[in-house]
Amino acid sequence: MRSVKNIVILASGKGSNLQAIIDAVETGSLDANIAAVISDKRDSGALERAAKHSIPTFVLIRNQSNRDTYFNLLYERLREIDPDLIVLAGFMKIMPAWLVEKFPLKVINLHPSLLPCFGGPGFYGHKVHEKVIESGAKITGCTVHFVTPDVDSGPIVLQKALEIRDNDDAVSLAERLSPLEHSLIVDAVNFVLTGKFQIDGNRVIRKTL
């Protein structure tokens, strides 16, 4: 059995959440090895961050005509690496049900709202924050959940909340939420890798013994 758990990060954007995980690994606050970073964009900031820390990277490009091929290639890459955990950190692709089911309770996603509110198809990035502000909500936050075939509906691992200010817009809300996302994703990876939890309906409950 491996003493240090391997994780794979899937990312599409600038990679700030990836950087939080890298920093946690390097400071020893996260006992894990980042086995690879996979991106669906050649110019992803996540790839640049990974390269600076000598983390293996892979680019898989998906377009409208190669969806099945893309996810088959992604599966083959993940199967070869055989990670203990797959972390979707700003990954802008919805994984098909068959792929999710290949890795039961081994895929987690970071979502920029307090699920089950403001989740599902079409809710991503600033679109989430715009809808949160439009709703009149006074509290928002971020969620890490297990990925299931139903988008943003898997068991909730951890959440952190943030008060919405009267002068917030989607940009300012995203900026203020970012530090919470960084700490949450690290805490969630740490927690899931311990294996000291059980699933009760849609709840992730810590094992006390």
Steps between C-alpha positions, in 0.01 A plus 500: 500500500629846412587705807454832320179537301510608135262765373430627151378856443276588205499872426402733218590848622768698676562231760476695825332209677766268363761737644336476842533122482862522382585737786333270752695200373829688506447635852395161631145597592372258237651153498454413135681482171368685196548229241383711206314810387267456203358797311267544206677821395853537368530851645369406843668676789471172689747339259748781557470468876546124484805530276666739746476228764606212273156340509417283196244665273270380225285694255184348359305727268127451457283651229144439389596218266725292726307477828501121522864475396598770748346328801631160392850647489447665838389167646803320358733763645336482842500120493873498425577738786263320739460791744353470847304819436406713198447869574301723265636847574350739248452226243243629251385169356213285627617140533261246348324257732694196379832668583388614844382148576849365423630688807233477772567738790839583349408826321434827681406840359527856630188709430473876573169496688337336798352198330230389441430867421627644170631177356440280199550543124573860404612604848873563487748783561360852515162376385456348844587825678271701275207274583582508871493881505183514289327267746544741791685240708700637792734203529695311237801275514671203340449125506709193440287199409543154361430488129207286391318468166262777612686830461583675830275260689746261664552462876635818654847460654565846645371857466607849601272805512552868423277799568395694191563874523253758371751626244612158374482409134600173335864609473544616857314200635725264307810679628388485862394138470830387347697464829217291645508276193874451541476393862189292440646292220807418709288408803273284283786312336654437841169376637409272210846344486469390864206281400346573841152577378176332404221600265150541639268603219660817370696563817867424557541418867826476689573168662567552867671168567 
